[in-house]
Amino acid sequence: MTDTEQNTLANSPYSLGQRWVSNTEAELGLGLVTETDGRRVTLVFPASEEERTYAADNAPISRVAYAIGEKVRTQNGQSMTVEERHENNGCLLYVGEDDDGETMVVPEAELDSFVQFSKPTDRLFAGQIDKLKRYRLRLDTLEQMHRLEQSSVKGLLGARVQVLPHQFYIASQVANRYAPRVLLADEVGLGKTIEAGLIILQQIITGRAERVLVTVPDSLLYQWLVEMLRRFNLRFTVLDEMRCITMDMSGVDNPFENAQLILCSQSFLSDNPDRHAQAMAAKWDLLVVDEAHHLGWSEEAASHLYLAVEALAQKIPGVLLLTATPEQLGLEGHFARLRLLDPDRYNDLAEFREEESGYRQVSTLVEHLQEDDVAQRLEADKGLQQMLADYLNPEAVDKLLAGLHGDDQDEVIQDCIAKLLDRHGTGRVLFRNTRAAVAGFPDRELHTYELDSPDAYLEHDAGENIEHLLHPERILGDQWLQDDPRVSWLEQWLKEHRYEKTLLICANKNTAIALEEHLRLRVGLRCAAFHEGLSLINRDRAAAYFADDEDSAQVLICSEIGSEGRNFQFAHHLVMFDLPLNPDLLEQRIGRLDRIGQKNTVQIHVPFYVDSAQETLLRWYDEGVDLFSRPCAAGQQLFLKFATELYAQMDDNIRETEMLEQLLEDTRHETDSVMQALQDGRDRLLELNSCDLPRAEQLVADVEETSDRLALSDYMANVFDQFGVEQQPHGPDSIVLHPTDHMLNEHFPGLPDEGMTATYRRSEALSREDMNFMTWEHPMVEGVMEMILGSDFGNTAVCTMKLPPLQPGTLLLEAIYRINCAAPKAMQVSRYLPAATVRVVVDSNGNDLSKVLTQAHFDKLGERVPRSTAQNLVRHGREQIQGLLDTAESLATPQRDTAVGAATDRVAQLLGGELERLQALAKVNPNIRGEELVHQQAQKDGLDAYLSEATLNLDAVRIALVTDK
């Protein structure tokens, strides 16, 4: 704490050796006057080795004068408590005692220069007084930060995804657990990758996880990298052998410990024992495995990949397995994945078979409870009552029967269903949503276009590669754009649909490039290319050009990479210039448009050569597997079964009409059989547990409410203004940000030197992936809040107020205290505290006016005063202000005790209640892991301990002088 005298020549001329502090560059430390000529004054700042020359009549500096009783340090590190202060030739001389009780005399020139004033009282008494708008921004930041900490959807706000109930429900259920170990098994197109990303993001934001290892099939490596970055702002480091060798040569002991978030291919782990050993040696919080059905296992043997993942899963606390086909490989394959999650629970395949049959009985019970005549059936069917009693208890059945005819009949039935779901089945370890259970998907409509084969294609060599037959441009040669009838058909079709956006996908990059150049330069159509040869930035630009509402591309021409990761549901026309030989790739292509949020029927257009390999494959997909009208989870399985016959019928020299028709019929029968088996095997218990729709819809509503994009836009506009970031509008829903030379700090969180374009609107962010999606959990927003609250920004202010009930000259002090609990982030202490701050307002007479004069009153009535006036006010009223601070703290302390008590009660209610629930469930449901119970108890005990040690820290102080005008 310091006393200050403002720099004015009239009452405080400069003298060599005086100590001053910069009002605008507090980080410089204490300055020493080294030169003054009446018009200018020069200060040297030894701590930062900087020198500044100011105009003497308006220098932004304040005189430092330590008060009696304060503790100071000398340049050689000695500490002294000031007992006397004398002035000699304009310089101060301090007399006091050191820590050993010895008397010391210290000229101010010998004071320690490494001093920065950050505490509100230190800065206030040092004359470092902030503008009122900075003070208000600090308080606004405190309020917003606490609102987010309190939210039940913390960690789910920052993703660039649609807020779909089934995805957010699963993410919330899983991410809120300690070290979750689950299998995500949604059908194709329902967003397992998004669910995994949401879980990873929430685990990181809430502090439950710091180090994450993701391993995926080689073909999906960069798709995952882009998805995690674009959708979740998660920057993963990709590890491959070349990168590891480079790290080895630069002296890195273990490449897997070189980053917090690591992404690698599954072959990299399974085929490199040394790298796998390094991954095992690193510490992880969460393991994520995509396409987990590739992990081969049987009771007799396991694949290298399975064993590699199994070793990691045994060591890493949290495990997420992703697969769209949990039972496609049979019950044995399903069991193999569950034993990775809990080998103690799932250790015997025979027992698991028996247990599965029991789940179907519980599923039948649930179906009975959902029937319209459930009341009559339950009262009449004693056998049904006994089954319920066996799976729950007689008391639960009595409660159900008693409530069947009351006003809360539905609630009683749902409570009974919830207990069945909670206690039985694999719902805690397996989540699976199906298209049948999730509404909102569009219809599909196939349009085919018969084209005559060009002569060059008909003259191809016998035994031509099937890939070439499916992609005629490889046979037609350099003139293919002129000779290929698909090109002339495409030109005409696009002209007829000039005002409709169209996505075109072909297999090859070179084909996409040539088509785009031809349509743009020769035909004059607005189009863009999107392929793996482009950088991520240029892909974003192409996608943005296609997505723009005005002056946009009519058609986006993609190589096969266009079927990965990107969503273009704002368009509904899909042209397949060729067909892939992989049913899953075909579904991925259609899935770019066939998504929840698509408002139109997806129109699929396929041009093909008559009586060719193209036609054969088209008919097999359409008439055999029915892939164009709906997704087929067994598509790849069917393809492998009929691959030999299908390849034969695509060969011109072997194709026979009767054999083709037989192939199509056999495929139809097998498809119907497989799909019926999958339908019969649907676990009703699992589907109900995977999405509790009322709770999911409430979760979505909470996300929308907490996101509050208008409040965020206003908040960030204020931040940009005060920190000197240039903000310009960019269309109706976006902004362009640029750093400037007059920024308050040299570095602004998350803002690159070249600037950035951003939007606060989710729908805009989904269609314009080149823009940053600004949310309360965007790295820039989080960085800004940490920058403000982690520094002295805006923690002091002085104003005047006109308040007729109070006498002019009355001093008011507003003190803002934060309750500080030095607990690990994962404890989420703030979630349980009822308020962000303790606010106290006292007047000159020590009266508590906290409830009378609200923060809104101060903000509305407070008038700014010149800095020199504010500094003089604080200097002359220092003793009185110190007394008001003491009074404020005495009033705040009981409020801290009340807040901590309320937080402790809330911990007991929330965590204690959940602990009791899990303990009761563990007696009937073996899927409750022992470590979950241990962690829940430790979390509760830890929170109680941290809260008991909570301290009250002054965060900001505002002085107001009551005036009569």
N, C-alpha and C positions, 0 to 999 in steps of 0.2 A: 504494500500500500504506500502511496506517495502523496505528497502535497504538490501542487502545481502553481506556476505563475505564468500567465500568458505572455507571449513574446510581443511586446509593444515598446518602442523606443521611449515612449513618454514615461513609463513607470518601471521599466525593467531593462536597462541597456545590457548588451552582451559583454561578457568579460572572458578573457582567455582562461581556460581550465574549467568553465562551467559544464555541467552535464545536462543534456537535453534529450528528448525522445521524439522520434518522428511520428506524427499522427497518421501518416499514410503508409509508412513502411516500418511497422513495429518490429518486423523480423530482423532489422538492422542492429537491434540492441541499443545500449546507451551511447549517445554521441558526445564528443568532446569538442568544445569551441577552440579552434586553432587559429582563426583569423577573422577580424572584423574591421571594417573601414567606415562604418556609419550607414552605408547603403547596402552592403552585402555582409553576410555572415557565412563562414565555412566551418563545417563540422566533419570530423573524422569519426568513423564508427569502427573501433578496433575489432569487435567481435566478428564482423563480416568483411573487414578490410575494404570498406567502401568510404568514399568521400562525397559530400554533397555541399553545394553552394546555393544559398537562398537569398532572395530579396529580403532585407531586414525588416521591412514594414509588413510583410504578409507571409512569413515563413510558416509552413505547416508543421511546427514543432512546439513541444511543451517543456517547460522547465521542470526538472526533477529535483524534488526536495523531500528527503525522507523525514518522517515525523518521529517525535520522541516515542520510544517504546518499540519501534520497528527494528527488524533484524536486517543487517546489510552484510555484504561480502566484499573483501578487498581483492585487488588484482592477484595477490599471491594465495588466495583461497581462504584467508582467515575470516571468521564470522564475528560480528559484534552487534550487541544490542545498543541502540542509540539512547543516550541519557541526556545529552546536551547538543544544541546546534547553534553555531555562531557564524556570522557573516564577516568576511574580510575582503575588501576590494572587489565586491560583487560575487565572490566565491564562498561556498559553504565549508565549514569545518565541523566534523562530527566527533563527539567525544562519547565513549561508552566502555562497556566491559566485554571482553571476549568470553569464550566458553569456559575458560579456566578462572574467570573472575578478575583477570588482569585489565588495568585501564589502557585504552587505546585512543589515539588521536589520528583521525583519517581525513585528509583533504578530499573533497569530492572528486578531484582528478584521479585519485588512486582507487576509486570504486571499481568493482568488477563490471566490465562492459558486456559480459554475456548474460544479460538480463532481458527477459521479455515479459511483458505484462499481459496475461491471458485471463486471469480470474476477473470476474465482473468488478469487484471492489478495487482490485489493483488498477485496472484500466480506468475506472471512473476517477479515482484519486490521482491518476497520472495524467489526466486530461484527455485520455483517448476515448472520446465520446462519439458514438455512432449516430448516423442519421436515423430519424424515426422510421423510415421505410425499411431500413435494414433490421431494426429491432422487431418490427411487425413481421417481417419475413422469417426471422428466427422463430418467433412464437408460432407462426403458421406451420413451419416445418415440424416443430415439436408436436403440434396437434395432429398433423397428417401422419407422422411417424407412429404415434400411439394408435391412431385409428387402424392403421395397417397391421400393427403388432397384435391388436385385439381381434382381428378378423379371423373367422373360421376358415376362410379360403386363402389365407396367406400362402404364397408360393404357387398359386394357380392363376395369377393375374397377368403374368408377363409373356405368355406364349402367343405366338402368331398363329392361332388356330380358331376354328369355329368353336363356340361354346356349346358342345353337344352333350346332352345329359348322360348318355351311357359312358362316354369317355371320361368326363370329369368325375362321375360317381366312382368309377374304378380307381382313378388317380387319387381321389380323396381317401378312399377306403384303404388303399395300399400304402400311400406315401405317409400317412399319419402313424404308421406302425414303426416300431423299433425293428431295424434290420429286416425288412420285408423279404419273404421268400415265397414267391408266387409264380404261377404259370398264367400268362396272358394268352388267351386262345380265341379271340374274336374271329369271326369269319372274315374272309378276304374283303377288303374295302371298308372295314369298320374302324380301322385306325389303331392297330396295336402299337405301331411305332410312335404315334402321337401320345398314346397312353403311357408308354415307357418314358418318353421325353418329359411329360408332365410329372411323372413320379420322380425322375432324376432331378428335375428342376426344383420341385418342392422339397425334396430331401436336402438339397444343397442350400436353398434359401433359408430353411428352418434349422440348418446346422446339424441335421441328423446324419448327413454324409458329406465328406470332403473329397475323398479319392474314389473315382469310379473307373472301372475297366469294362469296356464294351467290345465284344467280339462277334463278328458277323461273317457270313459267306463272302468270299473274295469279290463277287460281282456287286455286292451291296455296300462295299466299304465307303466309297465316296458319296453315295446317296445318303448314308447315315451322317457323314461329315457335314454335308450341306444342310440336311434336315435339322440337325442339332444346332447349327449356327443360325440358319435363317429363321427357324421357328422358335427357338428357345434361348438364343444368345449364349449358347454353350460352346466354348471354343475347345474342341477336342484336338489332341495331338495324334496324328496317324503314325503308327510304328510299323515299319517293314524292315527287312534285313538290311537294305542299303542305308536307311536312316540310322539303324542301330550300329552299323559298322562305322559310320561317320562319328557317332557319339563315342564309340569305343576309342577311336583315334584321338578324340579331343579330351580324353581323360575321364569320361563319365563312367562311373562304376556299374550302374544299373540303369539302362535306358527307361525302364518302367517306373523309375522313381524321379524322372526328370520333369514330370508334369502331373497335375492333379487329375486331369481327365485324359484317359488313354483310349484310343480306338485302334483295333488291329483285326486282321482277318483270322478266321478259324484255322486255316491251313498253316498260318504263321506260327500258331501255338502248337498245333498237333504234329507238325513236321520238323520242328526245331527244338529238340530236348533242352538245349542250353538256354534258349529264349524262354521256354516254358518254365525252366528252373528260376530264371530271373523274375518272371511274373509271379511265381510262387513266393519268392523272397521279399517282394514288395508288400507294403501294407495297403489293404483296400477296405473300403466300407461297403461297396456295392459292385456286383458282377451282373452284367446284362448279356444274354446270349440270344441272338436272333436266329430264326429258322431252326428252332431246337429239334424239330423232327429229323434233322440230318444227323443227329447223334445216335448212331446205331448201337443197339444193345440187345442181348438175349441172355437167358439164364446160363447159357454155355460160354458166351464170349461177349466182349464189348469192343467197339472200334477204338482206334487211337484217339480220335476226336472226343469220343465219350469219356474216355479215361482222363484226357487232358482237362476237360471241363469239370469232371467229377472231382479231381484233385483240387482245383481252384474253389469249387463250390463247398468243399469240406472246410476250407480255410477262411473264406470270405463271409462275413456275417450276413449280408443281404444278397439275395439272388433273384433276378428276374429272367424267366425263360419265355420266349415269344414263339408261338407257332399257330398257324391257322388251322391245323389238322391234328388236334390232340388225340383223336382215336382212329385216325385214318390208317395208321400202321398197326391197328389192332390193340387189344387191351394190354398186351405185353409192352408195346411201344409207349402207351400212355403211362403204364406203371414205371417204365424206365425213366421218364422225365420227372415223375413225382418223387422217385427215390433220390434224385439229385437235390431236391428241395429239402427233404427230411428223411435221410436214410434210416433213422431209428424208427420212424413211424411207418415207412413203406419198405419193409425188409423181406417180405414174403409174398411172392406172386399168388400163391394159392389162397392165402388169407385175403388178399386184395380182391380176387375174383368173387369170393364169398361176400365180402363187404359191399362190392358193387351191386350185387343182387338185392342187398338190403336197402340201398339207396333208392332203388326203383319202387320199393314198397312205400317209402316215405314220400316219394314223388307222387304216387297214386293218392296218398292221403291229402297232399296239398291240392291236387286236382279236385278231389271231392269237396274240400273246403271252399273252392272257388266257384262251385256250381250254384246256379240260381236258387235251387230248392234245398240248399244245405241245411236249413233249419229243420225241415220236415224229415230229411234223410237221417240227420244225426239223432233226432228223438226216436225214430223208428228202428234204427239199425244198431243193435247192441254190439255187434261185432266191430262196427266202425268205432264205437265209443271205446271198446277195449283196446283196439289198435292204437288209438290216440293216447290212451292211458299208458300203454307199454312204451311208447316213444317219448312221452312227456312225463306226466304223473296224473293220478286220479284227481288231484286238486285242480289242475289245469283244465281237465275235462268238465268238472263241476262248474268252474267259472265260465267256461264256454257255453254250457247248456243254460246257465242262469241268464246269460246276456243275449241269447238268441232272439228274444222278442222285445228287447229294450230299444231305446233311441240310439244307443251306441253299438248296435249289432255289428256293423261293418268294422268298427274299431276293435271289438272283441275277437272277431274272426281273423283280422289282420295280425293282431297280437299273437294269436295261436300259430299262424303261419310263420311269423317272425321267429318264434321259439323253435319251430321245427327246422327252419333254415339255419338258425344259430347253432343248433346242437348236433345236426346230422349232415352228412355229405362232405364233399371236398371243397365247399365254398370258400373257406379261408385260404386255401392254397391254389385254387383254380377259378379263373374268371373267364366266361365265354358269352359273348353277345352274338346273336344271329340276325340276319336281315329280316327273318320272319318276326323277330321280337322288337326290332328297332324300326320305327316308321320314318318316312321322309325321303326315301329313295325314288328316283324317277323311273318311268318306263323306258324301254329301249325299242327301237324300230330299225330293222335292217333294210337297206336298199342296195340291190345288186345291179351291175351294169355289164351286159355282155358285149365283148369287143372281139373283133376278128384278129387272129394272130398275124403279125407281119411276116413276110416271106422269110426274112433272115432268122426269125425265131423258129419257123417251121423247118428250116434247113439245118437246125442244130445237130451236132454230132450225137449218134446213138450213145446211150449211157451217160448223158450229160449230168453233171452234178445237180442234185435236187435243189440245192441252194440257188444255182444259176437259173433253173427252170422257174423258181418262185420269184426271181428278181431279173426280169428279161433284159434290163439295161446292161447286165454283165455279158449277155450274148450279143446284143445289138451293136455294141461297140461305141465309137466316138460320136456317131450320128444318132444316137438313141433318142435324143430329144425331138428330132424330126421324124423318126420312124415309129416311135412307140405310140400306139393309139390311146394309151392311158393319158398321155400328155395333152393331146388335142381334146379328149373328153374333159379333162380337168379344166382346160382353158374355158371351154364353153360352159361348164357347170358353174365355175366361179363367176363368170359374167352374169349368169342367170340369178345368182345369189349374192350379188354385189354388196348388199347392205346387211349381210349376215356374217358374223365372225365364224371362221372355220379353222379347226385344228387338223393339220395333215401330218400323219406319221408314216415314215418309211424306215426300212431297216438300216440303210447305209448313210454315213455322213456325206460322202461324195454325191450321192443321189440328192440329198436334201440341198446341198450347196448349188448344184446345177439347176434344180427345179426353181429355187428361189431367184437365182440370177435370170433365168429364162422368163419367169412370170413378171418379174419387176422390170427388166430392161426391154424384152421383146413384146410383152403383152400389155405392160403399163399398169399392172395391178399393185396395190399396196400390200407388201408382204415382208416377212422377216424370217431369217433362218435361226435355228436353235439346235446346236449339235456339240459333241464333246470336244471339237477343235477350238471352241470359243472359250475365253476365260470366264470365270464366274460373273465378273462385272458385265461383260458383253452379253452373256446369257440373260442376266437381269434386264439389260436394256432391251433386248429383243422381246422378252416376256412383257415388259412394261409397255412397249410400243403396241403389242397385241392387246393388252388389257385396257389401254387408255380409252376413255369414253369419246374423246374428240380427236380427229385427225389421226386415227389409229390404223394399224395393219388389218386388212381384211382376213388374211390367212397367215398362220404361223406354221412354218414347215420344219418339222422336227425329225431328227434321226431317232433311233430307238431310245436314246437317252430321254427323249420327250415323254416317254411313258413312265419315267421314274421321278417320284417326288413332287413334281409340280401339279397344281390343280388349276384347271381352267373352266370351272363350272359356270362362268358367265357366258360361255359359248355352248351351243348344243349340237353343232354339226361336226362330225368326225369323219374324215376321209382316210381310209386305210389304203395307201398307195400299193401296199403289198401286205401279205399275211405272214406272221412269224410262225415258226415250227414249234413253238412252245405255247401251250394253252395258257400258262400263267402270264406270259408276256402279252398275249391277246387281251386278257382280263385287265392287266395293268394299263394297256392303251385305253380301253374303254373307261377305266376307272379315273382317267384324267377329267372326264366330263360327268360320269355317273357317280355323283356324290351327293350326300345330304346338302341341301341348299340349291341344287339344280332345279330350276323352276319350269323347265320344259322337258318333253320327251327327248331323249338322246337319239339323234338321227345318225345312224352308222352307214356310211357309203363305201362300197367295195367294188371298184372296177376290176374285171378279170378277163382273161383270154378264154374263149369257148374251147371246150374239149382239151384242157391243159392241166398241168399240175396245179395251177392256181385254182381252177374250178373244183378239182378233186378235194383239195384241202378246205376250200370254202364250204363245200357241201358236207364234208365230215364234221367241221366245226358247227355248222348250222343244223343239219338234219340228224346228225349222229349224237352230238353232245349238247346241242342247243345252247351254245356258249354266247350267242349274240343277244338272246332274250333275257338271260339271267346268269349270275355268277355260278360256277360249278366248282365246289371245293375239291372235287375228285378229278378235275380236268387232266392234271399231269398223270395221275394214276391210270386213267383211261388211255391216255396217249401212249404210255409205256406198254400197256397191254396189247394195243392194236398197231404199234409202230411198224412192225414188219409188213403187215397187209397194207397199211396206209402208204408206206414208201413204194410198195409194188404198184399200187394203183396210181401213183403220181408219175410213174415211168411210162412214157408214151409207148414203149415197145411191149409192155406187159399188160397195160390197162385193158380190162374187159368190162363191158357194161353190167353183165350179170354178177360178176365178182364184186364190182363196186357197190351195186345195190345190196348184195348180201352183207358186205362190210358195214354199210350204213345201218342196215337192220340189226345186225349183231351189236353194233355200237349203241343203238337206241335201247335195246333190251338191257345191255350191261349198265348203261347210264341210269335207266329207270330203277334197276336193282340196287345200284350203289346209292343213289339218292334216297331211295326208300329206306335203306339200311341206316343211312346217316340220320334221316328223319326219325326213324324208330328209336335210334340211340340217343336222341336229344334228351339231355338230363334236365327235366323241368326244375328240379331243385337248383341246379347250377344257373339256369337262365334267370330265375327269380333272384338269386343271390347276387348275380352280376350286375343287376340294375334295379334297385328299389326306386321305381319311377317317381313317387311323390317326393322322396328325399333327394333324388337326382334333380328334379325340377326346382326344388328349393335351393339346392346348391348352385344351379345356374343363375337363379334370381340373385343370390348373394354375390356371385361373381360380377354380375352386371351392376349391382348397386355399389359394390366396393370399388369397381373400376372407375366410375364417375369421371368420364373423359373430359367433361366441361370444366370440372374443378381442377383436374390435372393441367389442362390447357392454360387456365388462368394462373395457376401456381407457377408453371414453367415460364410463362411470358414474363411474370414478375422476376423470376430468377435470371432470365436472359437479360432483362433490362438492367438489373442491378450489377450483374457481373460483366456487362459490356459485350455480350454475344449478339451479333447481328442476326435479326430474325425478319424474314421476308415471307409474305404469303406466296403459295405455289398451288394455284387452283383452290377450289372451295374447301378442301378437306386436308390440305397438307401445307407444310412450311419448309423453307430452306434456311439452314443455320450456317453461319460462317464465323470463325474466330476473328477478332479485330486487334489492332495495336493498342487499344485502350482498355483491354480486359482487366478486371480487377486482379486476377491471377494469371500467370503465364500459361498455365495448363488448366483447361476446363474438362471435367470428367467425360470421357466417351466422345469427345468432339475431335475428329481428325483435322489436320491442317487444311485439307482441301474442302472442308465443310461436309454437310450431309443434308439429305432430304428426309423428312419425317412426317408421319401422320398420327393423329390421335384416334382415328376412326378405324375400327376393326375390319369392316368390310373393305375399306380402301387398302388396308395392309394385306389382306388376303389376295387381292387381285394385283397389287403392285409390290412385288417382293424386292424391288430395288429401293423401296423406302424403308426407313426404320419405323417400327411400330412402337410408339411411345406409350408406355404404361407406367403405373406406379412401381413396377418391378423391373423396368428397363435399367440396364447398367448405368446409363447417364443419370437417370432420376435418383437411383440409389446412391450413386457417387456424389451427386449434388447435396443430398440430405446429410450424408456423412461428412462432407466438406464443411457444411454450415455448422452442424452440431458438434463436430470434432474440433472446431476452431473457436476463436473469440468473435467471429462475425456477428455483429448486431447484439452483443450482450450488454451494452450500456446505452442509455438514451436520456436526454434531458428535454423537457418541453414546458410550456406554460399552459395553464387551463383557466377558463373563466367559469367559476362555480359559485353563484350568488350565496348559497347557504354558508360557504366558508369565507373566512376573513382573507382579504388580499394579503399576500406575504406568507400564507400557510404553505409549508412544504408537505408534499405527498410522496411516499415511496412505494413503488410497486416492485415486489420481489418475487421472482419465479424460481422455484426450487424443483430439482429433479430427484426422484427417489432412485438411488443407485444401488444395484445388486450386482456385484462382480461375479456373475455366474457364466458358465459356458453357454455359447449360443444355442446349443441344442436344448437347453432347459427352457427357453422361451419365457423367461420370468415376466416380461412385460405383458404377456398375454393374460396374466392373472391379476395384474394391478388395475384397479378401477379407474385411475386417471393418469394422464401423462405427467402432470406437474402438480405441485402445490403452489397456489398463488395467494399472496398476502398483500394487502394494501393498508398502510398506516399513515396517520397524519402527524403533525408536529407535536400533538399532545399524547401520542401513543394510542389513539383510538383505532380500533380495527374496523376499517371501512371496506373490507374485501367483498362483502355481499352488496354493499350500496353502490360502490364504484366498480363496475365490471370492466373487463378488458375492452369491450366495445365502447364504453364511455371514454376510456383513455384514448382509443384510436380515433374516435369521432371528435372529441373536444381538444385533444392535445395539439398545440401549435408549435412549430419548430422555432428554435432560437439560434442566433449565430453561435458558432463554436466558441468564440472568445467569451461571449456572454455566459454560455453554459459552463465553461471552465472557471470563470470567476465565481459563478454561483456555487459550484461544487467546492472551490477553494475556501470561500468564506463560510460555507455551511457545513464544512467537513465534520466538525464535532457533532453537530446535530444529526447529520446523515448517518454517522456511525451509530448513534443511539437508536435511530429508527431501524437500522439493520439488525441491531441486537434484539429490539422488540419484535421485528418481523420473524426472526428465527425462533424466538420463544413461542410465537403463535403458530408457526409452521410445524414444529416438532410433534404436537399432539395429532395433527392431521396426517403426518407420516405414519404414526402408530396406528391410526384408524385405517389407513390405506393398506398397510401391511397386514393388519388383522383380517380385513376383507379379502385380501389376496390369499392368505392362509386358508380361510374358509372355502374359497373357491377351489383351491387345490384339493382340499378334502372332498368337496362335492364332485368335481370332475374326475380327477385321477383316482380318488378313493373309490368312487362309484364304479368306474371302469375296471379297477383292480378286482373288486368284489364280483363283478360280472364275469371276468375272465377266470377267476378262481372257481366259480360255480360251473362254468362251461367246461373247464378242464376235467371235471369229474365225469362228464358224459361225452365230450368231443375230444378225441386224441389229437386233433389238429392244432390244439392250443399248445404251443411250445413252452417248455419250462423256462427258457431264457426270456421269453416275453413277460412272464410273471415276475421274474427276478428284476428285469429292467423297469417294469412299471412300479414296483415297490421302491427301487433305488431312485427313480425319477421323483416320486412323491416325497421320499425322505430328503433328497437333495434340495428340492424346492423349499421345503420347510426350513432347512438349515440356512440356505442362502437368504431367504426372506428375513430370517431372524437377525441377520447381519446387515440389513439394509441401512444405508446412510442417506442423509439429506444434504444435497449439494446445491449451492446457489448457482443458477444457470444464467440468469439475466436480471438486470435491475434498471428501473426507469424512475427518474426523479421528475416531479412536476411542481412548478411554482404557481400557486393560485394568484391570479391577477384580477383587476377590476375592468380590464378592457382587452 
